[in-house]
C-alpha cells in the first residue's frame, strides 16, 4: 500500500467513526476534579463494562476492577499513592488488576466451543498451551500487565466520552495496595485510575513526539 493509499484509508476511517477518533485525540489526564459531585453507580458500572470490551489474548479477559469510594479507604489509597491528592478529589479510585494465572481458561474455552469457533479437541489443546505459558512467572506477569492495561485504556476513553475526567497512575505502593484491597496472591495491581466529574479545563497539553520521529518503517 502506498503512502497516499494509506492516507486515503486513514481519512475514510476518520469519517466512519469521527467521534471515536476525536475521543482518542482529545482525551486528557489531569488533576482538576469536582470534589462536590459524586460518580453515580450506574456510571461506574458503565465504565467497567466498556473496559471489559478491550481485546485480550484468547479472550481470557484476565482483569478485575476494584473501586474505592469510601472516604476513609480513599485516604488509605492516597497514602499508598504517595500523597496524590487528586485521588481524594476525584471521589473514586479504580485499581485495575491483572491475573498472573490462566484462571478463566476453563470457562473461556468452553465458550469457544459453544460458539462453534473451535471443536473440543482444538479447545483443549489451546487451553493447555495457554495454561503452560502462564507457568513461566515472567510471562504470567507480562500477560497480566499487557491485557489489564488495554482494559484500563478503554476505561479512560469511556470516561472521557462521558464528560468525566480520568487519570491513570502507576506511582503507588503495589504491595500495600494489594494488601489494602485483599487481592488474591495470583493477581497483581496494574494501574490505579482516579475518575470523577471534571472540575474544569486543564493546562495545555505538553508537546508530543511527532509521527516522523516515532514511526519506523520495515525496521528500526
N, C-alpha and C positions, 0 to 999 in steps of 0.2 A: 504494500500500500504506500503510495507517495505521500509526502507531507501535505500536499494540497487536498488529497482524498481524506487524510486523517483529520484535517481542519474542517472539511465539509461534514464529516461524520460527527465531529465534536459539536458543531453548530446544530446539526439535526437533533442530536441528543439533548442539547440545551433547550431546544424548542419543544421537545417532547415532555420534559419534566422541569420546566423553568423554576418552579418554586423549590424543588429539591436542590437544584444547583445553587439557587440563591441562599438556601439554608446553610449549605456547606461553606459558601464564601462569606457569609455574614456572621456565622456563629463566633462568639467571643467567650473567653474565660475572663471573669472579672471578680471584683470583691464588693460591688455595690448592691447589696440585697436590701429588701424592705423588711426590717425586723418586726413590723407591726402586722404583717399579713402572713397567714399560715398556708401551707400547702394542703389542699384537700386530699382526702384518702383516695377518691376516685382518680385524681390526677397522678398521685404516686403510683397507683396500680397501672395506669395507662403508660407511664414512663417505663415501668418494668416490663410491661407487655411488649412495648416496642423494642426494648433491649433484647428480649428473648428471640426476636426475629433476626438477630445477627447470624452470619454464617458460622458454622463450626464443622470441623473435620468429622466425617462420618455421621454428622448430625447428633453427636453425643451431647451437645449443649452442656458443657462442663462448668456451669456457673451457678452462683447463688447471689442473692442480694439481701443485705441486712440493713434495714432502715432504722435510724435512731432519731427520735423526735422529742423524747422526754428531756426536760431541761437539765436535770441532774446528770443524766447519762451523756448529754451533749457536752457538758462541762468536762466529763472524763475524756470524751473524744477530742475536744480542743486541746487538752493537756497532752494527749498522746500524739496529736498533730503539731506538737512543738509550738503551741500558743497561737495557731492561726485563727484569729477571732472571727473571720467571716464564716466559719463553720457554725458558730453560735448564731450569728446574724441571719444566716440562711434559714435556720429553723429545722432543716432536715439534712442529715448526713447519711449517705448510702455507701456502704462498703461493698464493693464488687469482689466476689470471692471466686477462686478457681479450684477445680478438682485436680488433684495430682494422681488420682487413680481412675480407672475406667468404670466408675461405679454405676453409670447409666447404661452400660453396654447391653445387658440382657434385654431390658425394655426396648431400647432403640433398635436393635437388630430384629427383634420380633416385629416391630412396626415396619421395618423394611420389607419383611416377608409378607405381612398382612397387606401392604400396599402394592404387592406384586412387583417390587423393584429388585428383589433378589429371591432366589429359591433358598430353601432351608440349608442346603449344603454350602452354598456361597456365603450365606449369612454367618454360619458357624465358623467358616474359615476366616472371614474378615474380622469377626469378633475376636477370635483367638489372636490374630495379628495385632489388633488394636490393644488388647489386654497385655500382650507380650511387650509391646513398645513402651507401655506405661511402667513396666518393671524396671526400666532404666530411670534412676532418680532424676537425672538432669532432664531427660525427655519429658517426664511427668510434670516437672516444674515449668519447663518451657511451654508445654501444651496448655497448662493452666493459665499462664500469663497471656499467651497469644490469643486464646479464644475468649477469655474474660475481657481482654482489652477491646476486642471487637464489639462485645456487648456494651461495654462502657461508652464507646463512641456512639453507638445507636442511642443510648440514653441521653447523651449530651445533645445530639441533634434533635431528639424528640422534645427535650426541654426547651430548646431554642425555638422550635416550631410552635410551641405553645406560649411563647412570650415570657418564658421563665429564664432565670439565669442559672447556669450550672458550671461549676469549676472543678476540674479533676486535680487530684493531688496524689503524689507518691511519697511526699515528705511526711511520714508518720512512723511511729514505732510499731512495726508489723507484729512482733511477738506480743507486745502489750495489747494491741487491738484484737488479736486473735483470742487472747485470754479474756479481755473485757466482754467480747461478744460470743464467747463459748463456741468457737469454731472447732469442728472435728479435726483430729490430727492429720487427716489426709486432704484438708482443704486449706488454702493459703489466701491471705489478703493480697489483692492485686492492685486495687485503686480505690481511693476514697473520693467521693463526689459530694460537694456541698451544693444543694439545689434549693431554690426557693423563688418567690416573686422578686422581680427586678426592682431595685431602688433607684434606677435612672441610668443615664449614659455612663460609659466607661471612657478612659482616655483613648486617644487614637491608637490604632494597632501599631505595634512596633514593626520595623521593616522585616519582611520575609525574604529568604534567599530566592533568587529568580529561578525560573524553569531552566534557563540557559545554563545556570550554574549547577543545578542538581540532576538534570536529566542526562543520562549516559546511554548512548545507542550501541547495541550489539556487545559492548564490553565496557568496563570502567574506563 
